[in-house]
């Protein structure tokens, strides 16, 4: 009877892990579509997402910017980074509060998307900090985004 209980508990844990991410086991940062969120929503710790835009001619943009993160526990939903400021201007560093993501665990990568409106963009790096644990992932970007829609994926170090 104990073995049966152990098997049931293990199966429940596996099903729960898949339901949290909402992604099939084959989903990877190379997929072209942004994740749409999971089947089951768990309250996350909250994250501070900081984006550094370079100090080069034409580095800033007025386009819409979206981010999502790949953790070792879950994959986040896509989140537009926007607030009352004129975001992503040349030589700027801005921090956004993201409360809609579940606990992602260790963040291993991100997807970053610029829509087609509003000029080129040159982000240098992104950090994502877990507001509960303080764990911070650093993602080197250093990529010119064209004056068109573009999505790129980056690895992060912890």
DSSP file (Angstrom, degrees, kcal/mol; ACC not computed):
  #  RESIDUE AA STRUCTURE BP1 BP2  ACC     N-H-->O    O-->H-N    N-H-->O    O-->H-N    TCO  KAPPA ALPHA  PHI   PSI    X-CA   Y-CA   Z-CA
    1    1 A X     >        0   0    0      0, 0.0     4,-2.0     0, 0.0     5,-0.1   0.000 360.0 360.0 360.0 -36.9    0.0    0.0    0.0
    2    2 A X  H  >  +     0   0    0      1,-0.2     4,-2.1     2,-0.2     5,-0.1   0.876 360.0  52.5 -65.5 -36.9    2.9    2.4    0.8
    3    3 A X  H  > S+     0   0    0      2,-0.2     4,-2.5     1,-0.2    -1,-0.2   0.919 108.2  50.8 -64.3 -43.2    4.4    1.8   -2.7
    4    4 A X  H  > S+     0   0    0      1,-0.2     4,-2.4     2,-0.2    -2,-0.2   0.908 110.1  49.6 -61.4 -42.2    1.1    2.6   -4.3
    5    5 A X  H  X S+     0   0    0     -4,-2.0     4,-2.5     1,-0.2    -1,-0.2   0.889 110.7  50.5 -63.3 -39.7    0.8    5.9   -2.3
    6    6 A X  H  X S+     0   0    0     -4,-2.1     4,-2.3     2,-0.2    -2,-0.2   0.909 110.3  48.9 -65.0 -42.8    4.4    6.8   -3.3
    7    7 A X  H  X S+     0   0    0     -4,-2.5     4,-2.3     2,-0.2    -2,-0.2   0.915 112.5  48.2 -63.4 -43.5    3.6    6.1   -7.0
    8    8 A X  H  X S+     0   0    0     -4,-2.4     4,-2.3     2,-0.2    -2,-0.2   0.920 111.9  49.4 -63.8 -44.4    0.5    8.3   -6.9
    9    9 A X  H  X S+     0   0    0     -4,-2.5     4,-2.0     1,-0.2    -2,-0.2   0.898 111.6  49.1 -62.4 -41.1    2.3   11.1   -5.1
   10   10 A X  H  X S+     0   0    0     -4,-2.3     4,-2.2     2,-0.2    -1,-0.2   0.913 110.8  49.8 -65.0 -42.9    5.1   11.0   -7.7
   11   11 A X  H  X S+     0   0    0     -4,-2.3     4,-2.5     1,-0.2     5,-0.2   0.898 109.6  51.7 -62.6 -40.4    2.6   11.1  -10.6
   12   12 A X  H  X S+     0   0    0     -4,-2.3     4,-2.5     1,-0.2    -1,-0.2   0.898 109.0  50.8 -63.7 -40.1    0.8   14.1   -9.0
   13   13 A X  H  X S+     0   0    0     -4,-2.0     4,-2.1     2,-0.2    -2,-0.2   0.906 111.5  47.6 -64.3 -41.8    4.1   15.9   -8.7
   14   14 A X  H  X S+     0   0    0     -4,-2.2     4,-1.9     2,-0.2    -2,-0.2   0.930 113.1  47.6 -65.9 -45.6    5.0   15.3  -12.3
   15   15 A X  H  X S+     0   0    0     -4,-2.5     4,-2.4     1,-0.2    -2,-0.2   0.901 111.5  51.9 -62.0 -41.2    1.5   16.4  -13.5
   16   16 A X  H  X S+     0   0    0     -4,-2.5     4,-2.0     1,-0.2    -1,-0.2   0.889 107.2  52.3 -62.9 -40.0    1.7   19.5  -11.3
   17   17 A X  H  X S+     0   0    0     -4,-2.1     4,-1.4     1,-0.2    -1,-0.2   0.892 112.2  45.2 -64.9 -39.6    5.1   20.5  -12.8
   18   18 A X  H  X S+     0   0    0     -4,-1.9     4,-2.0     1,-0.2     5,-0.4   0.900 112.1  52.0 -69.5 -40.2    3.8   20.2  -16.3
   19   19 A X  H  < S+     0   0    0     -4,-2.4    21,-1.6     1,-0.2    20,-1.5   0.836 105.2  56.4 -66.5 -32.6    0.6   22.1  -15.5
   20   20 A X  H  < S+     0   0    0     -4,-2.0    -1,-0.2     1,-0.2    -2,-0.2   0.929 113.7  37.6 -65.6 -44.7    2.6   25.0  -13.9
   21   21 A X  H  < S-     0   0    0     -4,-1.4    16,-0.2    52,-0.2    -2,-0.2   0.817  87.4-151.1 -78.9 -29.3    4.6   25.7  -17.0
   22   22 A X     <  +     0   0    0     -4,-2.0     2,-0.4     1,-0.2    14,-0.1   0.592  59.9 114.6  69.6   8.2    1.8   25.0  -19.5
   23   23 A X  S    S-     0   0    0     -5,-0.4    -1,-0.2     4,-0.1    -2,-0.1  -0.862  71.7-113.9-112.9 143.4    4.6   24.0  -21.9
   24   24 A X    >   -     0   0    0     -2,-0.4     3,-2.2     1,-0.1    -1,-0.0  -0.331  39.0-103.0 -66.0 160.3    5.2   20.6  -23.4
   25   25 A X  T 3  S+     0   0    0      1,-0.3    -1,-0.1     3,-0.0    -2,-0.0   0.748 121.6  58.4 -58.1 -24.0    8.4   18.9  -22.4
   26   26 A X  T 3  S+     0   0    0      2,-0.0    -1,-0.3     0, 0.0     2,-0.1   0.532  75.6 119.6 -85.5  -5.6    9.9   19.8  -25.7
   27   27 A X    <   +     0   0    0     -3,-2.2     2,-0.3     2,-0.1    -4,-0.1  -0.384  38.8 164.4 -63.1 134.0    9.4   23.6  -25.3
   28   28 A X    >   -     0   0    0     -2,-0.1     3,-2.6     1,-0.0    -2,-0.0  -0.941  55.2 -93.5-146.2 164.2   12.7   25.4  -25.4
   29   29 A X  T 3  S+     0   0    0     -2,-0.3    -2,-0.1     1,-0.3    81,-0.0   0.701 118.7  67.5 -55.0 -18.9   14.0   28.9  -25.9
   30   30 A X  T 3  S+     0   0    0    122,-0.0    -1,-0.3   123,-0.0    -3,-0.1   0.578  73.4 111.4 -79.0  -8.7   14.3   28.2  -29.6
   31   31 A X    <   -     0   0    0     -3,-2.6    -4,-0.0     1,-0.1     0, 0.0  -0.365  66.6-140.2 -63.7 146.6   10.6   28.0  -30.0
   32   32 A X  S    S+     0   0    0      2,-0.1     2,-0.3    -2,-0.0    -1,-0.1   0.759  77.6  73.8 -83.9 -24.8    9.2   30.9  -32.1
   33   33 A X  S    S-     0   0    0      1,-0.0     2,-0.2     0, 0.0    -2,-0.1  -0.695  82.7-120.9 -92.8 141.6    6.0   31.6  -30.1
   34   34 A X        -     0   0    0     -2,-0.3    44,-0.1     1,-0.1    -2,-0.1  -0.511  39.6 -97.8 -72.8 146.0    6.1   33.2  -26.7
   35   35 A X        -     0   0    0     41,-0.2    43,-1.0    -2,-0.2    -1,-0.1  -0.356  25.4-150.6 -63.9 146.9    4.6   31.2  -24.0
   36   36 A X        -     0   0    0      1,-0.4    41,-0.2    41,-0.2    -1,-0.1   0.324  50.8 -89.4-101.6   7.1    1.0   32.1  -23.2
   37   37 A X        -     0   0    0     39,-0.4    -1,-0.4   -16,-0.2     2,-0.1  -0.338  51.5 -67.0 105.7 169.3    1.1   31.1  -19.5
   38   38 A X        -     0   0    0    -18,-0.2   -18,-0.2     2,-0.1   -17,-0.1  -0.330  31.0-118.4 -93.2 173.3    0.4   28.0  -17.7
   39   39 A X  S    S+     0   0    0    -20,-1.5     2,-0.4   -21,-0.2   -19,-0.2   0.855 105.2  41.6 -74.8 -38.5   -2.7   25.9  -17.1
   40   40 A X  S    S-     0   0    0    -21,-1.6     2,-0.5   -24,-0.1    -1,-0.2  -0.939  79.3-146.1-115.1 132.5   -2.5   26.5  -13.3
   41   41 A X        -     0   0    0     -2,-0.4     2,-0.4    -3,-0.1   -21,-0.1  -0.864  15.1-174.0-102.5 126.3   -1.6   29.8  -11.8
   42   42 A X        -     0   0    0     -2,-0.5     2,-0.3   -22,-0.1    -2,-0.0  -0.931  34.7-105.5-114.8 141.3    0.5   29.9   -8.6
   43   43 A X        -     0   0    0     -2,-0.4    60,-0.3    59,-0.1    59,-0.1  -0.489  42.9-152.9 -65.4 127.5    1.2   33.1   -6.8
   44   44 A X        -     0   0    0     55,-0.5    58,-0.1    57,-0.4    59,-0.1  -0.390  25.0-106.6 -97.4 177.4    4.9   34.0   -7.4
   45   45 A X        -     0   0    0     -2,-0.1    57,-0.1     1,-0.1    58,-0.1   0.653  60.3-110.7 -77.9 -16.1    7.4   35.9   -5.4
   46   46 A X        -     0   0    0     55,-0.4    85,-2.6    85,-0.1    86,-0.4   0.207  31.4-133.5  88.4 142.5    7.3   39.0   -7.6
   47   47 A X  E     -AB  98 130A   0     51,-2.7    51,-3.0    83,-0.2     2,-0.6  -0.962   6.4-141.2-132.6 146.4   10.2   40.0   -9.8
   48   48 A X  E     -AB  97 129A   0     81,-2.3    81,-2.6    -2,-0.3     2,-0.6  -0.955  21.5-163.7-102.3 119.2   12.1   43.2  -10.6
   49   49 A X  E     -AB  96 128A   0     47,-2.9    47,-3.1    -2,-0.6     2,-0.5  -0.924   5.6-169.4-106.7 118.3   13.0   43.3  -14.3
   50   50 A X  E     -AB  95 127A   0     77,-2.7    77,-2.3    -2,-0.6     2,-0.4  -0.922   1.7-168.1-112.7 132.4   15.7   45.8  -15.1
   51   51 A X  E     -AB  94 126A   0     43,-2.7    43,-2.3    -2,-0.5     2,-0.6  -0.975   6.9-156.5-123.1 129.0   16.6   46.7  -18.7
   52   52 A X  E     -AB  93 125A   0     73,-2.5    72,-3.3    -2,-0.4    73,-1.0  -0.927   6.3-159.6-106.7 120.5   19.6   48.7  -19.8
   53   53 A X  E     - B   0 123A   0     39,-2.9    39,-0.4    -2,-0.6    70,-0.2  -0.848  28.5-110.0 -97.7 135.0   19.4   50.5  -23.2
   54   54 A X        -     0   0    0     68,-2.9    37,-2.5    -2,-0.4     2,-0.6  -0.015  12.7-121.2 -65.0 164.5   22.8   51.5  -24.7
   55   55 A X  S    S+     0   0    0     35,-0.2     2,-0.3    36,-0.1    -1,-0.1  -0.513  71.7 115.2-104.1  59.8   24.3   54.9  -25.1
   56   56 A X  S >  S-     0   0    0     -2,-0.6     3,-2.0    66,-0.1     4,-0.3  -0.886  78.7 -79.9-124.3 156.5   24.7   54.8  -28.9
   57   57 A X  T 3  S+     0   0    0     -2,-0.3    -3,-0.0     1,-0.3    -2,-0.0  -0.332 117.7   5.5 -54.7 133.8   23.0   56.8  -31.6
   58   58 A X  T 3  S+     0   0    0      1,-0.1    -1,-0.3    62,-0.0    62,-0.1   0.670  89.7 130.5  65.6  20.7   19.5   55.5  -32.3
   59   59 A X    <   +     0   0    0     -3,-2.0    63,-2.5    62,-0.1    -5,-0.2   0.788  52.1  78.0 -74.7 -26.7   19.7   53.0  -29.4
   60   60 A X        -     0   0    0     -4,-0.3     2,-0.3    61,-0.2    29,-0.3  -0.387  61.1-168.5 -84.6 161.6   16.4   54.1  -27.9
   61   61 A X        -     0   0    0     27,-2.5    58,-0.2    26,-0.2    57,-0.1  -0.981  31.1-153.9-145.6 155.9   12.9   53.1  -29.1
   62   62 A X        +     0   0    0     56,-1.9    57,-0.1    -2,-0.3    56,-0.1   0.226  65.2 116.8-106.9   8.3    9.3   53.9  -28.6
   63   63 A X  S    S-     0   0    0     55,-0.6     2,-0.3    57,-0.2    55,-0.1  -0.221  77.4 -94.0 -71.1 164.8    8.2   50.4  -29.6
   64   64 A X        -     0   0    0     53,-0.2    51,-2.4    18,-0.0     2,-0.4  -0.668  40.8-155.7 -78.9 135.6    6.4   48.0  -27.4
   65   65 A X  E     -E  114   0B   0     16,-0.5    16,-2.7    -2,-0.3     2,-0.3  -0.947  10.1-172.3-118.8 134.7    8.8   45.7  -25.6
   66   66 A X  E     -EF 113  80B   0     47,-2.6    47,-2.6    -2,-0.4     2,-0.3  -0.931   1.1-173.1-126.3 148.9    7.8   42.2  -24.2
   67   67 A X  E     +EF 112  79B   0     12,-2.4    12,-2.8    -2,-0.3     2,-0.3  -0.982   7.5 177.1-138.6 150.6    9.8   39.8  -22.0
   68   68 A X  E     -E  111   0B   0     43,-1.7    43,-2.5    -2,-0.3     2,-0.4  -0.970  18.9-139.6-146.4 156.7    9.3   36.2  -20.8
   69   69 A X  E     -E  110   0B   0     -2,-0.3     7,-2.7     8,-0.3     2,-0.6  -0.914   4.3-145.7-125.8 145.1   11.6   34.0  -18.7
   70   70 A X  E     +EG 109  75B   0     39,-3.2    38,-2.7    -2,-0.4    39,-1.4  -0.932  27.9 178.2-107.9 111.3   12.5   30.4  -18.7
   71   71 A X  E     -E  107   0B   0      3,-2.4    36,-0.2    -2,-0.6    34,-0.2  -0.581  42.7-113.7-105.8 172.3   13.2   29.0  -15.2
   72   72 A X  S    S+     0   0    0     34,-1.6    33,-0.2    32,-0.3    35,-0.1   0.536 118.4  36.5 -82.4  -4.8   14.1   25.6  -14.0
   73   73 A X  S    S-     0   0    0     31,-2.3     2,-0.3     1,-0.4    32,-0.2   0.713 129.3 -10.7-110.0 -37.4   10.7   25.3  -12.3
   74   74 A X        -     0   0    0     30,-1.0    -3,-2.4    28,-0.1     2,-0.4  -0.958  57.4-117.6-156.1 167.9    8.3   27.1  -14.7
   75   75 A X  B     -G   70   0B   0     -2,-0.3    -5,-0.2    -5,-0.2    27,-0.1  -0.965  35.7-131.0-113.6 132.7    8.1   29.3  -17.8
   76   76 A X        -     0   0    0     -7,-2.7   -39,-0.4    -2,-0.4   -41,-0.2  -0.235  19.5-105.9 -77.4 168.3    6.5   32.7  -17.4
   77   77 A X        -     0   0    0    -41,-0.2     2,-0.3     1,-0.1    -8,-0.3  -0.477  48.4 -87.1 -80.8 164.4    3.9   34.3  -19.5
   78   78 A X        -     0   0    0    -43,-1.0     2,-0.4    -2,-0.2   -10,-0.2  -0.591  48.6-165.0 -74.2 135.0    4.8   37.1  -21.9
   79   79 A X  E     -F   67   0B   0    -12,-2.8   -12,-2.4    -2,-0.3     2,-0.4  -0.986  16.6-134.8-128.3 127.3    4.8   40.5  -20.1
   80   80 A X  E     -F   66   0B   0     -2,-0.4     2,-0.8   -14,-0.2   -14,-0.3  -0.663  19.9-139.3 -77.1 132.4    4.8   43.9  -21.8
   81   81 A X        +     0   0    0    -16,-2.7   -16,-0.5    -2,-0.4     2,-0.3  -0.840  49.3 127.7 -95.0 110.8    7.3   46.3  -20.0
   82   82 A X        +     0   0    0     -2,-0.8     2,-0.2   -18,-0.1     4,-0.1  -0.976  19.9 155.6-161.5 144.3    5.7   49.7  -19.8
   83   83 A X        -     0   0    0      2,-0.4     4,-0.2    -2,-0.3    13,-0.0  -0.807  62.2 -66.4-152.3-162.4    4.9   52.3  -17.2
   84   84 A X  S    S+     0   0    0     -2,-0.2     2,-0.1     2,-0.1    -2,-0.0   0.620 103.7  87.5 -74.7 -11.4    4.3   56.1  -17.1
   85   85 A X  S    S-     0   0    0      1,-0.1     2,-1.3     0, 0.0    -2,-0.4  -0.318  95.1-101.1 -79.6 167.4    7.8   57.0  -18.2
   86   86 A X        -     0   0    0     -4,-0.1     3,-0.5    -2,-0.1    -2,-0.1  -0.759  58.5-150.5 -85.1  91.7    9.1   57.3  -21.7
   87   87 A X        +     0   0    0     -2,-1.3   -26,-0.2    -4,-0.2    -5,-0.0  -0.198  57.6  19.7 -75.1 155.4   10.7   53.9  -21.6
   88   88 A X  S    S+     0   0    0      1,-0.2   -27,-2.5   -37,-0.1    -1,-0.2   0.800  76.2 159.4  63.4  37.5   13.7   52.5  -23.5
   89   89 A X    >   -     0   0    0     -3,-0.5     3,-1.0   -29,-0.3   -36,-0.2  -0.490  53.7 -72.5 -82.0 160.3   15.3   55.8  -24.3
   90   90 A X  T 3  S+     0   0    0      1,-0.2   -35,-0.2    -2,-0.2    -1,-0.2  -0.208 117.2   8.5 -51.6 137.5   19.0   56.0  -25.2
   91   91 A X  T 3  S+     0   0    0    -37,-2.5     2,-0.3     1,-0.2    -1,-0.2   0.837  98.7 138.0  59.6  39.3   21.4   55.6  -22.1
   92   92 A X    <   -     0   0    0     -3,-1.0   -39,-2.9   -39,-0.4     2,-0.4  -0.865  40.9-162.7-117.2 150.9   18.5   54.6  -19.7
   93   93 A X  E     +A   52   0A   0     -2,-0.3     2,-0.4   -41,-0.2   -41,-0.2  -0.986  20.5 179.4-128.5 119.5   18.2   51.9  -17.1
   94   94 A X  E     -A   51   0A   0    -43,-2.3   -43,-2.7    -2,-0.4     2,-0.4  -0.952  17.2-152.3-128.8 141.8   14.7   51.1  -16.0
   95   95 A X  E     -A   50   0A   0     -2,-0.4     2,-0.4   -45,-0.2   -45,-0.2  -0.943  11.3-167.3-115.8 133.2   13.2   48.7  -13.5
   96   96 A X  E     -A   49   0A   0    -47,-3.1   -47,-2.9    -2,-0.4     2,-0.5  -0.920  18.7-130.0-118.5 142.3    9.7   47.2  -13.9
   97   97 A X  E     -A   48   0A   0     -2,-0.4     2,-0.5   -49,-0.2   -49,-0.2  -0.814  21.7-170.7 -92.3 126.9    7.8   45.3  -11.2
   98   98 A X  E     +A   47   0A   0    -51,-3.0   -51,-2.7    -2,-0.5   -17,-0.0  -0.962  19.4 158.4-121.0 114.3    6.3   42.0  -12.5
   99   99 A X        +     0   0    0     -2,-0.5   -55,-0.5   -53,-0.2    -1,-0.1   0.474  61.0  75.3-110.9  -5.6    3.9   40.3  -10.1
  100  100 A X  S    S+     0   0    0    -57,-0.1     2,-0.2   -53,-0.1    -1,-0.1   0.585  73.5  95.4 -86.9 -10.0    2.0   38.0  -12.5
  101  101 A X  S    S-     0   0    0      1,-0.1   -55,-0.4   -25,-0.1   -57,-0.4  -0.573  70.8-129.9 -83.0 143.6    4.7   35.4  -12.9
  102  102 A X        -     0   0    0     -2,-0.2     2,-0.5     1,-0.2   -58,-0.2  -0.203  51.6 -64.6 -74.2 177.7    4.7   32.2  -10.8
  103  103 A X        -     0   0    0    -60,-0.3    -1,-0.2     1,-0.2   -32,-0.1  -0.563  54.0-174.4 -64.5 118.1    7.8   31.1   -9.0
  104  104 A X        -     0   0    0     -2,-0.5   -31,-2.3     1,-0.3   -30,-1.0   0.575  19.3-147.8 -93.2 -11.8   10.2   30.3  -11.9
  105  105 A X        +     0   0    0    -33,-0.2     2,-0.4   -32,-0.2    -1,-0.3  -0.549  67.4   2.4  74.3-146.9   13.0   28.9   -9.8
  106  106 A X  S    S-     0   0    0     -2,-0.2   -34,-1.6     1,-0.1     2,-0.6  -0.604  80.7-131.6 -73.4 125.7   16.5   29.6  -11.3
  107  107 A X  E     +E   71   0B   0     -2,-0.4   -36,-0.3   -36,-0.2     3,-0.1  -0.714  31.9 171.4 -85.4 119.2   16.1   31.7  -14.4
  108  108 A X  E     -     0   0B   0    -38,-2.7    48,-2.5    -2,-0.6     2,-0.3   0.631  59.5  -6.2-101.8 -18.8   18.1   30.2  -17.2
  109  109 A X  E     -EH  70 155B   0    -39,-1.4   -39,-3.2    46,-0.3     2,-0.3  -0.991  54.1-144.0-168.3 167.0   17.0   32.4  -20.2
  110  110 A X  E     -EH  69 154B   0     44,-2.3    44,-2.4    -2,-0.3     2,-0.4  -0.946  11.1-139.5-136.7 158.4   14.7   35.0  -21.5
  111  111 A X  E     -EH  68 153B   0    -43,-2.5   -43,-1.7    -2,-0.3     2,-0.4  -0.964  21.5-167.6-111.2 138.6   12.8   35.9  -24.7
  112  112 A X  E     -EH  67 152B   0     40,-2.7    40,-2.3    -2,-0.4     2,-0.4  -0.994   4.3-173.3-131.8 126.0   12.8   39.5  -25.6
  113  113 A X  E     -EH  66 151B   0    -47,-2.6   -47,-2.6    -2,-0.4     2,-0.5  -0.963  12.4-167.8-126.0 136.3   10.5   41.0  -28.3
  114  114 A X  E     -EH  65 150B   0     36,-2.6    36,-2.4    -2,-0.4   -49,-0.2  -0.986  23.7-135.5-115.5 128.3   10.2   44.4  -29.9
  115  115 A X        -     0   0    0    -51,-2.4    33,-0.2    -2,-0.5   -52,-0.1  -0.207  30.4 -97.6 -76.2 178.5    7.1   45.1  -32.0
  116  116 A X  S    S+     0   0    0     33,-0.1     2,-0.4    31,-0.1     3,-0.4   0.591  93.2  87.5 -76.2 -11.7    7.4   46.7  -35.4
  117  117 A X  S    S+     0   0    0      1,-0.2   -53,-0.2   -53,-0.1    -2,-0.1  -0.703  75.9  30.5 -95.2 137.5    6.5   50.3  -34.3
  118  118 A X  S    S-     0   0    0     -2,-0.4   -56,-1.9   -55,-0.1   -55,-0.6   0.750  97.9 -79.9 103.5  24.8    9.0   52.9  -33.1
  119  119 A X        -     0   0    0     -3,-0.4    29,-0.2   -58,-0.2   -56,-0.1  -0.081  67.6 -38.9  85.8-179.2   12.5   52.6  -34.5
  120  120 A X        -     0   0    0     27,-0.2     2,-0.3   -60,-0.1    26,-0.2  -0.128  53.2-154.7 -72.0 174.5   15.5   50.4  -33.8
  121  121 A X  E     - C   0 145A   0     24,-1.6    24,-3.3   -60,-0.1     2,-0.4  -0.970  13.6-163.5-155.5 141.0   16.6   49.5  -30.3
  122  122 A X  E     - C   0 144A   0    -63,-2.5   -68,-2.9    -2,-0.3     2,-0.3  -0.754  13.0-177.1-128.2  85.8   19.9   48.4  -28.6
  123  123 A X  E     -BC  53 143A   0     20,-0.7    20,-1.3    -2,-0.4   -70,-0.3  -0.643   8.1-167.6 -78.3 138.6   19.4   46.8  -25.2
  124  124 A X  E     -     0   0A   0    -72,-3.3    17,-2.7     1,-0.3    18,-0.9   0.871  61.3 -18.6 -91.8 -44.9   22.7   45.9  -23.5
  125  125 A X  E     -BC  52 140A   0    -73,-1.0   -73,-2.5    15,-0.2     2,-0.4  -0.984  48.3-146.9-158.4 164.9   21.5   43.7  -20.7
  126  126 A X  E     -BC  51 139A   0     13,-2.2    13,-3.1    -2,-0.3     2,-0.4  -0.996  10.6-165.4-135.1 138.0   18.5   42.5  -18.6
  127  127 A X  E     -BC  50 138A   0    -77,-2.3   -77,-2.7    -2,-0.4     2,-0.5  -0.963   3.0-162.3-120.2 147.5   18.5   41.5  -15.0
  128  128 A X  E     -BC  49 137A   0      9,-2.0     9,-2.5    -2,-0.4     2,-0.5  -0.981  10.1-167.7-128.0 118.4   15.6   39.6  -13.2
  129  129 A X  E     -BC  48 136A   0    -81,-2.6   -81,-2.3    -2,-0.5     2,-0.5  -0.921  20.2-135.1-112.5 127.7   15.6   39.7   -9.4
  130  130 A X  E  >  -B   47   0A   0      5,-2.8     4,-2.3    -2,-0.5   -83,-0.2  -0.690  16.2-150.1 -73.8 120.3   13.4   37.5   -7.3
  131  131 A X  T  4 S+     0   0    0    -85,-2.6    -1,-0.1    -2,-0.5   -84,-0.1   0.665  90.8  46.5 -73.3 -15.3   12.0   39.9   -4.6
  132  132 A X  T  4 S+     0   0    0    -86,-0.4    -1,-0.2     3,-0.1   -85,-0.1   0.911 126.3  23.1 -88.7 -51.3   11.7   37.2   -2.0
  133  133 A X  T  4 S-     0   0    0      2,-0.1    -2,-0.2     1,-0.0     3,-0.1   0.704  92.7-131.8 -90.1 -20.7   15.1   35.4   -2.3
  134  134 A X     <  +     0   0    0     -4,-2.3    -3,-0.1     1,-0.3     2,-0.0   0.374  51.6 153.4  82.1  -5.5   17.1   38.2   -3.9
  135  135 A X        -     0   0    0     -6,-0.1    -5,-2.8    -5,-0.1     2,-0.4  -0.351  26.9-161.0 -59.2 134.0   18.4   35.8   -6.5
  136  136 A X  E     -C  129   0A   0     22,-0.3     2,-0.5    -7,-0.2    -7,-0.2  -0.975  12.2-155.5-126.7 131.8   19.3   37.7   -9.6
  137  137 A X  E     -C  128   0A   0     -9,-2.5    -9,-2.0    -2,-0.4     2,-0.5  -0.897  10.6-153.0-102.2 132.1   19.8   36.5  -13.2
  138  138 A X  E     -CD 127 157A   0     19,-3.0    19,-2.7    -2,-0.5     2,-0.6  -0.925   9.5-169.7-106.8 126.7   22.0   38.5  -15.5
  139  139 A X  E     -C  126   0A   0    -13,-3.1   -13,-2.2    -2,-0.5     2,-0.4  -0.944  12.5-147.8-120.7 109.7   21.2   38.2  -19.2
  140  140 A X  E     +C  125   0A   0     -2,-0.6   -15,-0.2    15,-0.5    15,-0.2  -0.622  27.3 163.2 -75.3 129.6   23.7   39.8  -21.6
  141  141 A X  E     +     0   0A   0    -17,-2.7   -16,-0.2    -2,-0.4   -17,-0.2   0.785   7.2 162.0-113.4 -65.4   21.8   41.1  -24.7
  142  142 A X  E     +     0   0A   0    -18,-0.9     2,-0.4   -19,-0.3   -18,-0.2   0.875  35.9 137.5  40.9  57.6   24.0   43.5  -26.7
  143  143 A X  E     -C  123   0A   0    -20,-1.3   -20,-0.7     9,-0.0     2,-0.6  -0.995  54.7-131.1-135.3 133.7   21.9   43.2  -29.9
  144  144 A X  E     -C  122   0A   0     -2,-0.4     2,-0.5   -22,-0.2   -22,-0.2  -0.749  21.2-154.0 -80.4 124.9   20.6   45.7  -32.4
  145  145 A X  E     -C  121   0A   0    -24,-3.3   -24,-1.6    -2,-0.6     5,-0.1  -0.868  20.4-125.3 -95.4 132.5   16.8   45.2  -33.0
  146  146 A X        -     0   0    0     -2,-0.5     2,-2.2   -26,-0.2     4,-0.1  -0.122  30.7 -91.9 -72.4 171.9   15.8   46.4  -36.4
  147  147 A X  S    S+     0   0    0    -27,-0.1     2,-0.3     2,-0.1   -27,-0.2  -0.395 107.9  66.0 -79.7  60.7   13.0   48.9  -37.2
  148  148 A X  S    S-     0   0    0     -2,-2.2     2,-0.1   -29,-0.2   -34,-0.1  -0.939 104.2 -63.4-165.0 169.7   10.7   46.0  -37.5
  149  149 A X        +     0   0    0     -2,-0.3     2,-0.3   -33,-0.1   -34,-0.2  -0.445  60.8 168.0 -65.7 137.8    9.2   43.3  -35.2
  150  150 A X  E     -H  114   0B   0    -36,-2.4   -36,-2.6    -2,-0.1     2,-0.4  -0.985  22.0-164.6-154.6 142.8   11.9   41.0  -33.8
  151  151 A X  E     +H  113   0B   0     -2,-0.3     2,-0.3   -38,-0.2   -38,-0.2  -0.996  13.7 175.6-128.6 134.9   12.2   38.3  -31.2
  152  152 A X  E     -H  112   0B   0    -40,-2.3   -40,-2.7    -2,-0.4     2,-0.4  -0.944  19.3-139.2-135.9 158.7   15.5   37.0  -29.7
  153  153 A X  E     -H  111   0B   0     -2,-0.3     2,-0.3   -42,-0.2   -42,-0.2  -0.931  18.1-171.1-121.2 142.7   16.4   34.6  -27.0
  154  154 A X  E     -H  110   0B   0    -44,-2.4   -44,-2.3    -2,-0.4     2,-0.2  -0.977  20.6-126.1-136.3 145.1   19.2   34.9  -24.5
  155  155 A X  E     -H  109   0B   0     -2,-0.3   -15,-0.5   -46,-0.2     2,-0.4  -0.572  26.9-149.7 -82.8 153.1   20.9   32.8  -21.8
  156  156 A X        -     0   0    0    -48,-2.5     2,-0.3    -2,-0.2   -17,-0.2  -0.942   2.8-145.9-125.6 147.6   21.2   34.1  -18.3
  157  157 A X  B      D  138   0A   0    -19,-2.7   -19,-3.0    -2,-0.4   -50,-0.1  -0.837 360.0 360.0-108.1 150.9   23.7   33.5  -15.6
  158  158 A X              0   0    0     -2,-0.3   -22,-0.3   -21,-0.2    -1,-0.1   0.385 360.0 360.0-114.7 360.0   22.9   33.4  -11.9
